[in-house]
Amino acid sequence: MFKFACFLLVVVAVEPTWSQVEPAATGSGSDLDNLHMMTPPPVSTDAYPVVVGAESRTNFLDAGLVFTGSYVDNLLEGPSAISDEVYYFLPSITLDRTTPRHSESLRYSPGFTLYQKTSELNGISQDASGEYRFHVTPYTVIQFSDRFWQNYNTYNQSNPFVAGGITGAPGNTTLLAPFANQMNNLSTIAVDYQYARNSMIGGSGSYSFLRYTGNDTQLTGLNDGNTTEATAFYSRRTGRAEYLGAVYQFTKLVTHPVDTHTDTHTLFGFYTHYFTQSFSLSVLGGPEHYLSDAAGFAKEQAWTPAAQGILGWQTLRTNLGFSFAHLVSGAPGLNGAFHADMARMTGEWRFKRSWSMGMDGEYSLLKSIITNQYPGGHTVSGGAYLDRRIGERTEVVVGYGHVHESYRLIPSSFFSPDSNRVYASVKYGFHRPLGR
């Protein structure tokens, strides 16, 4: 099945002229008309935007400097709570350019993270991403993307002005030891091909890794990991705003230095309804098979049900995203694979021209599929912020975040599981439209 998925990617890329119909493959952005198909969230690699109005921003150059000051009452670095003041200095630059045939987006944000008391955690932070989307023909779209981030994640992330969002693809974003020095990378290639007026096929492949780069004291109980994934899908438009389809997904999860290896094969059926172009609801469900192998233990394999739901709503003043999933998944930092129940929500509301507020929340419950030797746990996190734009070049954000973690093999989260963070960020920069 894995070879079949890879074969489909190649075939879709090189055979754009099968159909005599002339639809347009437009990725995930298209009007709800009788000709163009949307790429439903369950099979799209795009994320719902979080920043209000982000869906309309194209052809621009954005650069600036962000300073963030924060207080954290528990760094989740040991068996007892350690509080500290943390400061971030982040220059950033973003370039977005779009033409009728292709689009590209580049972003880079290097910086420094400084701890007032726990100076051994001081380090360089980086967040770099690039995306290229190309219409090979009016019928075929291919997309390449890569993101690299170092000491940078959704809890200690020091640049709240960067857009992000919920994706339709299954996966686990549970964060362990959020202040530990770490390095991550995610590379993806995706292809969509609309071969008839109401039919589309496509697929994607991705590879990601997580490496902890701190000392042994910081890393007690944590493991590095690699994830390889391949998907293939069929989508059928059954009404002007309704889509039915199927997705096959293969995932390989590897952890080390405690060696575990898990393969999963999942077949989802999905249904998507577009209430408007920017308001959609998707549900997925189907069987999932896993085979897990850990050194010193017998192999575990079984069939299990999998399900997922995604809701996205974007307007000029309000953005909302919600997702839930029940499936077999890895968890960054933990050994092996888990029966996972996960939910995530993000939202932002611009209540005045220069004022907006937002919130986010995440929940995950992990149960090991191997033995109690590699127990799971649970995470509950959330936060809220208030944003104020001052003039054309200055923006200020104040916010609060909370994390509760409980994992038996991670001393910091087991003995002192709660962490609270308050922060204030100031951005000074410029935004310049580019000629179309």
GIDAWO-V121536 format. One record per residue. N is the residue number from 1. PSI is psi in whole degrees, -180 to 180 (none if undefined). OMEGA is omega in radians with two decimals (999 if undefined). Layout:
N:PSI:OMEGA, N:PSI:OMEGA
This chain:
1:-36:3.11, 2:-43:3.12, 3:-35:3.12, 4:-42:3.13, 5:-44:3.11, 6:-38:3.12, 7:-41:-3.14, 8:-39:3.10, 9:-44:-3.12, 10:-45:-3.10, 11:-43:-3.13, 12:-36:-3.10, 13:-32:-2.99, 14:-3:-3.11, 15:66:-3.07, 16:6:-3.01, 17:22:3.12, 18:-47:-2.98, 19:147:3.04, 20:-9:3.06, 21:156:-3.09, 22:69:2.99, 23:-179:3.10, 24:124:3.02, 25:119:-2.97, 26:22:-3.11, 27:-140:-3.08, 28:8:-3.14, 29:108:-3.14, 30:152:3.06, 31:156:3.07, 32:80:3.11, 33:-173:-3.06, 34:-1:-3.07, 35:-52:-3.02, 36:134:3.03, 37:145:2.96, 38:159:2.95, 39:106:-3.02, 40:151:-3.14, 41:-37:-3.12, 42:-20:-3.11, 43:6:3.12, 44:145:3.07, 45:-2:3.14, 46:157:3.10, 47:147:2.95, 48:134:3.13, 49:152:3.08, 50:-42:-3.12, 51:129:-3.11, 52:133:3.14, 53:1:-3.06, 54:-27:-3.08, 55:-18:-3.09, 56:0:-3.08, 57:110:3.04, 58:161:3.11, 59:70:-3.13, 60:160:2.98, 61:127:-3.10, 62:130:3.11, 63:151:-3.14, 64:-178:3.12, 65:130:-3.12, 66:131:2.99, 67:131:3.13, 68:130:3.00, 69:136:-3.07, 70:157:3.02, 71:130:-3.12, 72:129:-3.10, 73:-9:3.09, 74:113:-3.12, 75:-1:3.13, 76:46:-3.08, 77:3:-3.10, 78:-178:-3.09, 79:-12:3.08, 80:156:-3.09, 81:135:3.07, 82:120:3.13, 83:157:3.14, 84:162:2.97, 85:133:-3.06, 86:135:-3.11, 87:141:-3.12, 88:138:3.04, 89:117:-3.00, 90:104:2.87, 91:155:3.14, 92:153:3.06, 93:136:-3.13, 94:134:3.09, 95:126:3.10, 96:129:-3.13, 97:134:-3.07, 98:135:3.01, 99:171:3.12, 100:-23:-3.07, 101:-32:-3.07, 102:167:3.05, 103:149:3.07, 104:148:3.14, 105:130:3.13, 106:139:3.12, 107:137:3.09, 108:133:-3.13, 109:94:3.03, 110:168:3.11, 111:-172:-3.11, 112:141:3.04, 113:123:-3.07, 114:130:3.12, 115:133:-3.09, 116:-43:-3.08, 117:-46:-3.04, 118:69:-2.99, 119:-20:3.13, 120:-13:3.09, 121:-6:3.12, 122:143:-3.14, 123:176:3.08, 124:135:3.05, 125:143:3.13, 126:145:3.02, 127:110:-3.10, 128:136:3.11, 129:153:3.08, 130:143:3.12, 131:137:3.10, 132:126:3.13, 133:128:-3.05, 134:129:3.03, 135:99:3.13, 136:-45:2.98, 137:176:3.03, 138:-11:-3.06, 139:-15:-2.95, 140:131:3.11, 141:132:3.05, 142:141:-3.06, 143:134:3.05, 144:139:3.08, 145:152:3.09, 146:140:3.06, 147:132:3.08, 148:130:3.06, 149:142:-3.07, 150:126:-3.12, 151:48:-2.96, 152:115:3.12, 153:-178:-2.96, 154:-12:3.07, 155:-48:-3.13, 156:15:-3.08, 157:131:-2.96, 158:1:3.13, 159:86:-3.11, 160:0:-3.12, 161:0:-3.13, 162:129:-3.14, 163:150:3.05, 164:-163:3.10, 165:179:3.14, 166:134:3.09, 167:163:3.10, 168:-16:-3.08, 169:138:3.07, 170:151:3.12, 171:162:-3.07, 172:122:3.13, 173:15:-3.14, 174:132:-3.09, 175:131:3.05, 176:145:-3.13, 177:63:-3.00, 178:-18:3.14, 179:-1:3.10, 180:145:3.08, 181:129:-3.07, 182:163:-3.10, 183:133:-3.09, 184:151:3.03, 185:141:3.09, 186:122:3.11, 187:136:-3.06, 188:142:2.94, 189:138:-3.10, 190:148:3.13, 191:133:3.01, 192:135:3.13, 193:113:3.09, 194:103:-3.00, 195:-4:3.06, 196:172:-3.04, 197:-35:-3.07, 198:22:-3.09, 199:141:-3.14, 200:143:2.98, 201:166:3.13, 202:-170:-3.13, 203:176:3.14, 204:160:3.04, 205:145:-3.12, 206:156:3.05, 207:134:3.13, 208:155:3.05, 209:156:3.06, 210:129:3.09, 211:127:3.00, 212:132:-3.00, 213:10:-3.13, 214:-169:-3.14, 215:174:-3.04, 216:-32:3.14, 217:-42:3.13, 218:-33:-2.90, 219:14:-3.12, 220:121:3.09, 221:-5:-3.09, 222:150:-3.12, 223:148:3.00, 224:166:-3.14, 225:156:3.04, 226:143:3.09, 227:127:3.06, 228:136:-3.04, 229:143:3.05, 230:138:3.13, 231:154:3.00, 232:142:-3.08, 233:158:2.97, 234:132:-3.13, 235:133:-3.13, 236:126:3.08, 237:117:-3.10, 238:-9:3.09, 239:175:-3.10, 240:-31:-3.08, 241:22:-3.09, 242:139:-3.13, 243:137:3.00, 244:150:3.14, 245:-173:3.14, 246:147:3.13, 247:128:2.96, 248:135:-3.12, 249:129:3.01, 250:134:3.13, 251:134:3.04, 252:124:-3.13, 253:126:-3.12, 254:135:3.05, 255:154:3.10, 256:153:0.25, 257:-17:2.97, 258:110:-2.96, 259:117:2.98, 260:153:-3.10, 261:125:-3.13, 262:130:3.01, 263:135:3.07, 264:143:3.04, 265:121:-3.05, 266:136:3.05, 267:109:-3.14, 268:137:2.76, 269:145:-3.12, 270:156:3.05, 271:131:3.11, 272:134:3.05, 273:127:3.06, 274:108:3.04, 275:-39:2.94, 276:-180:3.12, 277:-31:-3.06, 278:20:3.11, 279:109:-3.06, 280:154:3.07, 281:131:-3.14, 282:142:3.02, 283:142:-3.13, 284:151:3.07, 285:152:3.11, 286:-178:-3.13, 287:152:3.10, 288:134:3.09, 289:136:3.10, 290:150:3.02, 291:117:-3.05, 292:137:-3.08, 293:127:3.09, 294:141:-3.11, 295:127:3.10, 296:0:-3.13, 297:154:3.07, 298:150:3.11, 299:143:3.10, 300:132:3.05, 301:148:-3.11, 302:164:2.95, 303:143:-3.12, 304:150:3.09, 305:149:3.09, 306:145:-3.13, 307:155:3.14, 308:152:3.04, 309:144:-3.13, 310:132:3.06, 311:132:3.10, 312:135:-3.14, 313:122:-3.14, 314:130:3.00, 315:-179:3.13, 316:-20:-3.08, 317:-17:-3.02, 318:136:2.98, 319:139:3.11, 320:133:3.06, 321:140:3.12, 322:140:3.08, 323:151:2.98, 324:156:-3.13, 325:144:2.98, 326:109:-3.06, 327:177:3.02, 328:129:-3.01, 329:156:2.91, 330:172:3.08, 331:117:-3.08, 332:119:3.12, 333:-21:-3.10, 334:161:3.08, 335:146:2.95, 336:-158:-3.13, 337:165:-2.94, 338:149:2.82, 339:117:-2.99, 340:133:2.93, 341:120:-3.00, 342:146:3.05, 343:146:-3.13, 344:145:3.13, 345:140:2.99, 346:152:3.11, 347:152:3.06, 348:143:-3.13, 349:122:3.04, 350:103:-3.05, 351:-14:2.98, 352:171:-3.06, 353:-39:-3.08, 354:7:-3.10, 355:138:3.02, 356:160:3.11, 357:153:-3.10, 358:170:3.12, 359:160:3.08, 360:158:3.11, 361:151:-3.14, 362:142:3.10, 363:139:3.05, 364:139:3.08, 365:120:-3.02, 366:129:3.07, 367:124:-3.04, 368:142:3.06, 369:-3:-3.11, 370:-83:3.09, 371:178:3.08, 372:-7:3.09, 373:-30:3.13, 374:71:-3.07, 375:157:3.09, 376:-134:-3.10, 377:-158:3.13, 378:156:3.11, 379:136:2.99, 380:125:3.14, 381:158:3.12, 382:168:-3.14, 383:171:3.11, 384:154:-3.12, 385:161:3.08, 386:130:-3.05, 387:135:3.12, 388:121:3.07, 389:129:-3.12, 390:105:-3.10, 391:-158:-3.07, 392:-21:-2.96, 393:-4:-3.06, 394:138:3.13, 395:139:-3.10, 396:137:3.09, 397:134:2.96, 398:144:-3.06, 399:173:3.14, 400:140:3.09, 401:148:3.13, 402:139:3.05, 403:132:2.97, 404:122:3.13, 405:142:3.06, 406:101:3.13, 407:121:-2.96, 408:-33:-3.09, 409:-1:3.11, 410:98:-3.04, 411:-40:-3.07, 412:-37:-3.11, 413:-21:-3.11, 414:-43:-3.08, 415:-28:-3.13, 416:79:-2.86, 417:-10:-3.01, 418:140:3.10, 419:136:3.11, 420:145:-3.10, 421:132:2.96, 422:144:-3.06, 423:160:3.02, 424:134:-3.12, 425:142:3.08, 426:131:3.08, 427:132:3.02, 428:125:-3.12, 429:-164:3.12, 430:155:3.12, 431:121:-3.07, 432:121:3.07, 433:147:3.07, 434:149:3.14, 435:140:-3.13, 436:none:999
